[in-house]
Amino acid sequence: RRGVLKGGALAGAAAIGLAGGAARAQAKEVVLANFGGDAVKAMNEAFVVPYEKKTGGKMVIDGSGPSNGKIKTMVQARNVTWDVVDSGLGGTGELGPLGLLEEIDYSIVDKSKVTAGFAYKYGVCNYMFSTVQAWDSSKIKEKPTLADFFDFKKYPGKRLMRKDSQAMYELALMADGVPKDKLYPLDTARALKKIAAIKKDLLFWSSGAESQTMLREGEVVMGWLWHTRANLLRRDTNRKITFSFDGGLLQPGLWVVPKGNPAGKQVMAAIASMQDPEGQVKLLASMGNGPANPAAASMVPAELREVDPGAPANEAVQARIDADWYEKNYSKARQEFLDMIAS
């Protein structure tokens, strides 16, 4: 599966144009790992098809869910099968300092095609997303606040959280009265206390697809999840399940590259290909992922702006994640969250 593809098979095709004008006669297969479900089809249409047409290479998607633990195990065992991983600041914050990620090669990947502030040493923004509050409108008639997430007298029923501290701390603190522009440095002890108080009424999701299923099937009445999955639920349930950006957390989805990835530098050409604004607008249309390339803004149809987390009206009602805090604190903060769940 990891064989070299013959890119110059057609008569007269002596080379394949890659990012930065580099010409290559062969392109190694690139394996992209994401969180499965609808994201596999969406990224195939937005990224894989254009990449293969542009380079003559091959890209395949593994939708099994690229957790930090899986990446760490692969790299330490020297058995890496992924080239580019759909991750975030939780990934760069934990794995980068441990030497488990390759640095992004910005001589190939174009920083000017990334929203300001979202290009990092070990990861580059591929789209923007938010963690938001979603709810079952057949059981909750008015838009609930973040504080309502903790009010079981007002809204009975189980709640849904991610089995990871990222964004869960921020939303809990805002529910507890912390202003969105005063979140960092995070008061993790306060957040843990807030969440632990309702632990018996919490269910936890690990994958995006799982969060969709639990809300769709009525296991919970309210949940904190990625807006992309909430957007799909709203569409698929005819707005029975809906969501709001109010009190959400705006985050960069990042491409990260596991140390020792099989495709080598070819992965940087793949990342550069996925910076094209046309593909990013396709991803917005299919799932709601906000384009990372500023050039895409003028291409976004008016009807899609309400689900674009980076649209000015939506960004204004959200907090924005702090990369520096995550690089220094994420690993410990996440473990404390997991210990609280397990205790």
Long-range contacts (C-beta under 8 A, 24 or more apart in sequence): 1-29, 1-60, 2-28, 2-29, 2-31, 2-81, 2-262, 2-263, 3-29, 4-28, 4-29, 5-29, 5-56, 5-57, 5-58, 7-55, 7-56, 7-57, 8-56, 13-56, 16-55, 16-56, 16-57, 17-54, 17-55, 18-55, 18-269, 18-272, 19-108, 19-109, 19-110, 19-268, 19-269, 19-272, 19-273, 20-107, 20-108, 20-272, 22-108, 22-269, 27-55, 27-56, 27-57, 27-58, 27-266, 27-269, 28-57, 28-262, 28-263, 28-264, 28-266, 29-57, 29-58, 29-59, 29-60, 29-262, 29-263, 30-57, 30-58, 30-59, 30-60, 30-83, 30-84, 30-263, 30-266, 30-267, 30-270, 31-59, 31-60, 31-61, 31-62, 31-81, 31-82, 31-83, 31-84, 31-262, 31-263, 32-59, 32-60, 32-61, 32-62, 32-82, 32-83, 32-84, 32-85, 32-86, 32-270, 33-61, 33-62, 33-63, 33-64, 33-65, 33-66, 33-82, 33-84, 33-85, 33-86, 34-61, 34-62, 34-63, 34-66, 34-85, 34-86, 35-63, 35-65, 35-66, 35-86, 35-207, 35-208, 35-209, 36-63, 36-64, 36-65, 36-207, 36-208, 36-209, 37-63, 37-207, 37-208, 37-209, 37-212, 38-209, 38-212, 38-229, 38-232, 38-286, 38-287, 39-63, 39-86, 39-208, 39-228, 39-287, 41-286, 42-282, 42-283, 42-286, 42-287, 42-289, 43-86, 43-283, 45-282, 45-286, 46-274, 46-279, 46-280, 46-282, 46-283, 46-286, 47-273, 47-274, 47-279, 47-283, 50-273, 50-276, 50-278, 50-279, 51-270, 51-273, 51-274, 54-273, 55-269, 55-270, 55-273, 57-266, 57-269, 57-270, 59-270, 65-206, 65-207, 67-206, 68-94, 68-95, 71-95, 71-100, 71-101, 71-256, 71-258, 72-98, 72-100, 74-258, 75-100, 75-258, 75-259, 75-260, 76-100, 78-260, 80-258, 80-259, 80-260, 80-261, 80-262, 81-262, 82-258, 82-261, 83-257, 83-258, 83-261, 83-262, 83-263, 83-266, 83-267, 83-270, 84-255, 84-256, 84-257, 84-261, 84-267, 84-270, 84-271, 85-255, 85-256, 85-257, 85-258, 86-126, 86-253, 86-254, 86-255, 87-123, 87-253, 87-254, 87-255, 87-256, 88-123, 88-166, 88-251, 88-252, 88-253, 88-254, 89-123, 89-166, 89-251, 89-252, 89-254, 89-321, 89-323, 89-326, 89-327, 89-330, 90-164, 90-166, 90-326, 90-330, 90-334, 91-123, 91-254, 91-256, 92-120, 92-121, 92-122, 92-123, 92-254, 92-256, 92-323, 92-326, 92-327, 93-323, 93-326, 93-327, 93-328, 93-329, 93-330, 93-331, 94-330, 94-331, 94-334, 95-122, 95-256, 96-121, 96-122, 96-123, 96-327, 97-327, 99-259, 100-258, 100-259, 101-256, 101-257, 101-258, 101-259, 102-257, 102-258, 102-259, 102-260, 102-261, 102-267, 104-255, 104-257, 104-268, 104-271, 105-265, 105-268, 108-265, 108-268, 108-269, 108-271, 108-272, 109-268, 109-271, 109-272, 109-275, 110-272, 110-275, 113-275, 113-277, 113-292, 113-293, 113-294, 113-295, 114-275, 114-292, 114-293, 115-252, 115-292, 115-293, 115-294, 115-310, 117-323, 118-252, 118-254, 118-292, 120-254, 120-323, 122-256, 123-252, 123-254, 123-255, 123-256, 124-254, 124-255, 124-271, 125-252, 125-253, 125-254, 125-292, 126-253, 126-254, 126-255, 126-271, 126-274, 126-292, 127-252, 127-253, 127-280, 127-283, 127-284, 127-289, 127-290, 127-291, 127-292, 128-250, 128-251, 128-252, 128-253, 128-289, 128-290, 128-291, 128-292, 128-309, 128-310, 129-226, 129-227, 129-228, 129-250, 129-251, 129-252, 129-253, 129-288, 129-289, 129-290, 129-309, 130-226, 130-227, 130-245, 130-248, 130-249, 130-250, 130-251, 130-309, 130-314, 130-318, 131-162, 131-166, 131-167, 131-168, 131-170, 131-171, 131-224, 131-225, 131-226, 131-227, 131-248, 131-249, 131-251, 132-224, 132-225, 132-226, 132-227, 132-230, 132-243, 132-244, 132-245, 132-247, 132-248, 133-171, 133-222, 133-223, 133-224, 133-243, 133-244, 133-246, 133-247, 133-248, 134-215, 134-222, 134-223, 134-224, 134-225, 134-230, 134-233, 134-234, 134-241, 134-242, 134-243, 135-221, 135-222, 135-223, 135-241, 135-242, 135-243, 136-215, 136-218, 136-220, 136-221, 136-222, 136-240, 136-241, 137-239, 137-240, 137-241, 137-242, 138-240, 139-221, 140-221, 140-222, 143-244, 143-246, 144-222, 145-175, 145-246, 145-247, 146-171, 146-174, 146-175, 146-247, 147-175, 147-176, 148-222, 149-175, 149-222, 149-224, 150-175, 150-194, 150-197, 150-198, 152-198, 152-201, 155-221, 155-222, 156-221, 157-220, 157-221, 157-222, 158-201, 158-202, 158-203, 158-219, 158-220, 158-221, 159-198, 159-201, 159-202, 159-203, 159-220, 159-221, 159-222, 159-223, 159-224, 160-202, 160-203, 160-204, 160-205, 160-211, 160-214, 160-215, 160-219, 160-220, 160-222, 160-223, 160-224, 160-225, 161-195, 161-202, 161-203, 161-204, 161-205, 161-223, 161-224, 162-204, 162-205, 162-206, 162-211, 162-224, 162-225, 163-204, 163-205, 163-206, 163-338, 163-341, 164-334, 164-337, 165-330, 165-333, 165-334, 165-336, 165-337, 165-338, 166-251, 166-326, 166-330, 166-334, 167-224, 167-249, 167-251, 167-321, 168-195, 168-224, 168-337, 169-333, 169-337, 170-249, 170-319, 170-321, 171-224, 171-247, 171-248, 171-249, 174-247, 174-319, 175-247, 180-247, 180-318, 180-319, 181-319, 183-319, 183-322, 184-322, 184-325, 185-325, 185-329, 186-325, 186-329, 186-333, 188-329, 188-333, 188-336, 192-336, 192-337, 192-340, 195-337, 195-340, 196-340, 199-340, 199-341, 204-341, 215-241, 216-241, 227-288, 227-307, 227-309, 228-287, 228-288, 228-289, 231-287, 231-288, 231-307, 232-287, 232-288, 245-309, 245-314, 245-317, 245-318, 246-317, 246-318, 247-317, 247-318, 247-319, 248-309, 248-317, 248-318, 248-319, 249-318, 249-319, 249-320, 249-321, 250-309, 250-310, 250-315, 250-318, 250-319, 250-320, 250-321, 251-321, 252-292, 252-321, 253-289, 253-292, 284-308
